[in-house]
Amino acid sequence: MQALLENQSLKEQIAQQTQLMQLLTHQLATPLTALGGSISLLAEPELETAHQQEFLTVVQQQVSRLKRLLQDLMALRNLETGALATHHTGLCLSTLVREVLADLQTTQVTCVFSPELPLVWGDRWQVSQVLVNLLSNAIKYSPKDAPVELGAEVHQAGWVNVWVRDHGLGIPAADQPHLFERFYRVQHRDRSTIKGTGLGLSLCKLLVENQGGQLHVESTHGEGSCFSFTLSIARC
């Protein structure tokens, strides 16, 4: 009986690894194809300057896409293997949010913090990565200049709830249970031109859970989404 269980477990692991490799291959194929085509065209001796700049822009975009994919994969691997160094400390959320918004260089985000919000307990880099991913998604899946709300308040004894709310495309109900799966992306015509790796939300979930919190989503297709996560209050 034990041998059968171990055999079944091994089969499931192999199936998961096979699926992961197939998804990763698919994620790599698109930017590599675009890079190959653009570089070949750039080698044409009679290519006009305007077209050169156009293809150079494509190269830069695809290199950035591959870089983000690699960074997300490394962070996921380090989280799962315990290799990601975690340094918990008392964090001022409003200060951290100002730093994140300065890096994103956006004016779409409105901050709504409850008065006298306490310090939270977490890793500065990891919490900032969660905020960057959730805010970037909210902006990416919203109409240009549409408002995005970032808020935080004491949720219950010992915990602060942080949320990012947008009024963008929203997520179909059938897709919501799969949002935090690795490489999962919603396939719908209203977002067919929006690019992504499908790793951001799965990374966010692991990072939040690494702080001891939980990540949730509420969304209505066509109306918008609200992603929220919890962080424990720092003990002085």
C-alpha positions, 0 to 999 in steps of 0.5 A: 500500500505504501509503495502504491501511494509513493508511486502515485505521489511520484506520478503527480510530481512528474505531471506537475513538473511537465505542466510547469515546463510546458507553461514556461516554454510557452512564456519564453516562446513569444518574447524570443520569437519577437526578439529574433524577428526584430534583430533580423530586421535590424540587420537589414542595411537599408532599414530606415531610421524610423523603422530601426527605432520601432524594432529597437523598442520591441527589443527593449520591451521583450528584454524587459519581459524576459527580465521580469519573468526571470526575476519572478521565477527566481523569487518563487524558487527562493520562497519555495526552497526557503532560500529567500532571506526574510528580515521582519521589522516594524514597517510604517505603511504610509512611508512604504507606500510613498516609496512604491508610488514614487517608483511607479511614477503614477498619479492614478492612485489615491491613498485612503489610510485610517487615522493613527494606523499602527506599524505592521510586522513584515519584510520591507522588500517583500511587502513592497513587491506585493504592493508593486504587483497589485498596483501595477495590475490595477493600473494595467487592467483599468482605463487610462487615468481611471482612479485606483484606491489603495487603503489600509485599516485595522482589520481585527485584533492584531491585524491590518488589512491593506487593499487595492481597488480598481474600476477596470476590467474585472475578472470573470467568476469562472477564472477567480478560483485560478488567479493565484495559480502559476502562469494562469492568465484570464483568456478573454477578448477584453484583455487580449492585447494586455501582456503579462507572465501570469506569475505576479499573483502567485508570487504575491500569495506566497509573499503575503503568506510568508508574512503570516497573512492572507491574500483575497480577491473580490471582483465583478467582471466589467466593473473592477476588482479589489485585492486585499491582504493582511499584515500583523501589527508590530508589537512594540 
